[in-house]
Amino acid sequence: MTTELSPTLIAHLRKASADPQGSLPAGISRRGRGVLLEAGYAYAEDGDGYRLTPPDARERHDSALTITLEGRRAALTAPQLAALTTDVATDGGLSPRTRWQTVHSLRALHLVEARAPDGAASATTGPDGENGHAYRTRLGDAIATLPSP
């Protein structure tokens, strides 16, 4: 069963997805924090780095939240999720039919990277793929292989 998220919570998840540490922005409402924690889309840690249970994290409403893999997946649009999971080559290469706009949005979320034909990282993947081809990152692999909700 999936949790219906408000557009505001989805925006918070997308912002955290783009953050290299996966930190959710401060200022999420208490109710919103509860929804994200209970759905397993975010977690909080105590001072020792121990992951708190959702009830404990809800009590500590001042603790920072970090997005989970499930939260990253929930933040994806249908085209983004399809690009990560459909017609992907065994080496993680996305389908050449994937729209460049989708590739760029997935790169911003650290889920794909561009590689040159020799396998080396490439700076960009242009609209026609002239500078490289898009491949899933380890994070992209982890999200793509999550069980369907």
Salt bridges, closest charged atoms under 4 A:
GLU38 OE2 - ARG58 NH1 3.89
ASP87 OD2 - ARG97 NH2 2.74
GLU113 OE2 - ARG115 NE 3.04
ASP141 OD1 - ARG136 NE 2.67
